[in-house]
Amino acid sequence: TRMRELQLYGLSSCCHMTDDIKTTPADVPNTPTGLGWIRAACTIVMGCVGVGILALPGTATRSGWLGSLIGLAFAAAVTFYNNILLWKTLHLAADGENQVVRCYEEAVRATYGTAVSIYFGVIIHAFLVSVCSAMLVLLGSTCYAMTHILHKRIWALIWTAIGIPFSWIKEVKDVGLVAAVGVTSASAMVIVILVASANRLISGSAPDSLVTSPRGAIDFLSNLASYFFVFGFTATSPTVCYHMNRPMDFPKTLIAAVLLITLLYMSVMELGYAAYGQFLTKVDTIVDAISPPGQPLDVFGWLINIVILVVMLPHFLVLFTPTAKQIDVLCSNVGERRRWSASHTKIACLVGRTCLVILDGCIAIVVPKVSSLKLHRMVAKSKSSAAAAAGNSKSKKVEEKPHVAKERKMLPVVEMVVSGTLAAWFAWSCGWTEERSFTGTVGELVHPAFPALPRQFCIVIHWVFTLISGCACIATLIGPVPVLGNRTVFMVGTKLMTVATACQCIVRVLAMGFSTTQLAPRLALIVALKGAARLSKISQGPSLFLTWFVSVRPWTFPAALAPLLVTAAVVNWLGLELSSVPHVTELIFSLVAVQASANQINSIADLWNGVDNVQTAADRSIVDGHMSMRTMITSAASLFGLFVALLVRCGMMVPSEYKLSLTVLATVGGLAAFIYTAGPLPFKYIGLGDLLIFITFGPMTTYYFLLCLTNPDQSTPIFGEIFLFTLPILLLVVAILNSNNIRDMEEDKASGVNTLASMLGPKLSRVRVNVRYFATLQVAPHFIVAWLMDKYNCPGLLLTFSVIPRSLWQIYRVCIRNISALRGPARKSIVKETSDTVLIYGLATAMGLACSTRGQPVNVVGVAVSMAVMAFFYATLQ
């Protein structure tokens, strides 16, 4: 399979490595009578299509007809992107404005220096030697299939002897005539394969069933290497580009060539697989399927074998010559130092070329067949052959079982490598490897993509998708890890990555215009993510990470995030300057950490005090055995430690005269996380939970925000005004707690827990007082906002009135409808629905303030986008 790669390396290296390195300057002007972009595309196509195409139908047996198409398309996209980068490198390394350098070595030398250029040359020539050996193997197999005499190794030895005199051809121009015959024969080979496959389909001998997708990630990845090899025309790109009339037209040439090669390969691969099916697993290439070894050759068998012989010899010479030229240079240098005569130097060169052919032949004799160059197939087939030689089917099973067990044992490692690769690729796609700040990205990409939106919108959009991207990377990396992750976690990660990558593509197109170099790798990433999600063999077992994530009750995070969002919007609307986005992010994470810690402490305390049990516990992490009490205590302590660490970092920016206030706030806030349900006198158990939540999520959080993220000298004097704007969202946050207490009031009453709802009594609480209390918490924010609109002339707050239908729905669900009659998920969803209402209201308030900047007209586009966002959340959070 890998012999195709060598074809391009031959055409590339033969054109540039054969020239005398000492006398070839990097800035040689391009010939005016060179190639047009169409002829250049045809040159790439004819140089790329060769014997590597013989193995493509066989890859479909392991990847499936659909998986092979995806893999081939992915390889085409990556190859295209690599060649665009190569073209840019060749152009940057040249001296002229519209010129490119001649070859890889000159570009590498200009970029990295002589040492790396030498390393690059060693890698190329080692690869060329291995591919030449593979060609000798294929020549031997083809001759054996045609004659059925001698042995494949003997034929490989014969072709080695034939190759020795041909290796003495000194210049590539002398090989060119032979290579032209090879290119013509390659076209004939493709035609023979297509006609033979079509003939089999028409005759009705084709298999009935075909494999659609790969059996596992290992099969897909191993075949992916084959697809990259057949797209190995990268080696010819420098030569083709250099000899073009207009090297700047090379991207146009590349698009045409890649599309044509991809369509040709797909046709041969799918038609060959449709014609011969899984029978291709029993043979090396489609040649053995068309003309099975040991059977008389039909007309197609003779044609394909003759064409292969004609193709192989020219390609062997083309790929052999670059390494031979370097041996000539080495012998010449040695001869100059030792003062050899011209005849002695020439003999040394011929001896070196002969030894190189003999080395290729020795490798070909050792390697029994082309597929043995693939390690996983060599191992599998060697075991199968050993079992068959023993003539014992039981021994075959004994041989195969350890292999299967080993593969399953290694599978998580493979999946983790795949997830790591996807995460790294995704990080590049998001621009995390670029030296660009958050603000710079907003200014250079997001805001130019959406110029009609307020800048605050663009900042929030970029922040949200950065957060989603980070969560996607974490989920994708954790998913394959046994015990810690599972298939669900991995699938969530890949879906989030897909969404984020698609958004990246949209933003870059809108901001920078259509750029193939920008879009191709990101679209290829989306295809790879879809393929990885479908092909992964990650088990759907228990996930410690998923259990932990549920235990921190993420649906309650809007209680901490929504007031922060509104506070930031109010501060910006009042004309105060906020701190940098990283500092804002640190403060947000600190509050989320303490909120998560408090939620876990609440679960621990309720179980410890007997309030919750196996039947009544809302948090099932401990009672169902998914997480031990010790693990949850450790998690709660770690989250609280994270809160303290972030708090200290945020406090470093606070002026010294306000550090005492910050210390008091932090101490009281940290204690509130414990005394809500823990300690000798838990506030929740004596009916003071609502008051504690109001104070901690209200004035304390707002003042904490102002101290850490604004200039306290400017913000603290107007703390009262800022708190008025956050009061509506704060009342809805208290409604979350109240809905939770109404849901659990019967269990709390039975356990002796005196929440506000249970103290009033079930009937009284539901029908009279608590109906009015909860309804007040839902409706009062809208009246407060109407007053704020009139007092501060902020029409953008009208957007919050779109939440009124949801508030009325919440009143009906919690108060009017008999909540005690609800069971199962419907009963548990009450708290989440109230929390979603808080999130929607917070977004509406923040977007309304951003759309109506103080003293400026309302941004109509921003209002339209805000309405669309509200509609989206209404549709998804119902």
Beta strands, then each sheet from edge to edge (+ up, - down):
end
